[in-house]
Amino acid sequence: MIRWPWSRSRLELTEANQRAAEAERRAEIAEQQDVAADFRLHLSEQLAERSLRVTARLRTEIEKNGWTELLQHAWGGR
């Protein structure tokens, strides 16, 4: 069977186009994963900030309640 000299080039071009398309698809997936990771990072940072605020409020309440209990005990209450 006779092969035309340009048939090999066409095959190589087709394969190169397929590899390029696959690389583009992988790049798009990587970009989507990066965006999702950034979103999750933002949510976790918000959660950490909220946690710190809640913890500070709880510590304040514990200090207030502890002081109140000491005063009540000192004044003969409860």
Phi, psi and omega in degrees: 000135181269133177249137177284144183300329183276350180294325177295318179297321178295318178297315178297321178295317179298315179296319179296319178296320178295318178296321179295318179296319178295319178296320178296318179298316179295323178295320178296317179297317179298320179296316178298318179294323178295317179297316179297320179295319177298320179296314179297322177298315179299315179297318181292324176294319177297317180296319179296317178297316179296319179299318178296319179296315180296318179298317178298317178297318179296319178297320178298316179296320179297317178297317179297312182294320178298317179294320179297317179296320177298317178297316180298318179295318180295327181270004176085015178276170178032000000 
